[in-house]
Structure formats: structure tokens, C-alpha cells
């Protein structure tokens, strides 16, 4: 039970955070207003085009970051206390589980007011997960 709590509870908590971020509360209009307010605070003459560009970058970067961390946590849970530094099977499993969660997350968004699911966002999610595995491979290479 201790191993489940130590290794899998962080995965479950982070997956819950991802799904919570997919609710109507953080729809594009809300985050657009937030980004616009921040940019206008620092740059009073910022253009609408610049706001839209930064908003898009922030939202896509969030996908990458969310799934980078998820993939890392999955790898950690799959590895547990194995003395091996890195295995393809852990990376493949972490990527596959990340893909499943990304698909479920985007489907959930189709059920939320003001949200839409996007295959492109699944691509950003899986890219973040793959970056985590590349980083782990690089960090643990012989």
C-alpha cells in the first residue's frame, strides 16, 4: 500500500488536476481576459494581435507542461525502486498512458460549456509527454 501511495498517488492527483483544468472554468475566454489584463498592465499599448499570439502560446505551453509532468510521474511510478536508470518499456508505457489521458481529457472538454476538444491539443499533450521521456533518457544515458 505504501508503494501505491508513494508512486501512484502523485499520478492520480496530477491527472485530477489536468481534468479540473479542462472544466468550463478555464475556457479560452477566461484565459484570454487574464492574459490581456497581464499584458496591458505591463505594456499599455499592446495590440490585440499580440495578445492573441501570447494567449495561444500560453495555452499550448500549458498543454506541453501538464503532460511533461504527467509523463514524468508515470515513468516514476512504473520504475518505482528499480535500480535500472531508464527502460524503453517504461517510456513507452508512460507515453501510451499519457495518450489515453490526453484523449480522455479532450473528450471531457467536448462536454463542457465553452470548451472544445481538439486532436491538435492531443498532439501538444503527447509532445509534452515525449519531451519528458527524451529528457529522462538523456538524463539517465550511460
Secondary structure, DSSP 4 states (H G I P E B T S, - for coil): -HHIIIIIHHHHHHHHHHHHHTSGGG-HHHHHHHHHHHHHHH-TT--HHHHHHHHHHHHHHHHHHHHHHHHHHHHHHHHTT-S-S--HHHHHHHHHHHHHHHHHHHHHHHTSTT----HHHHHHHHHHHHHHHHHHHHHH--
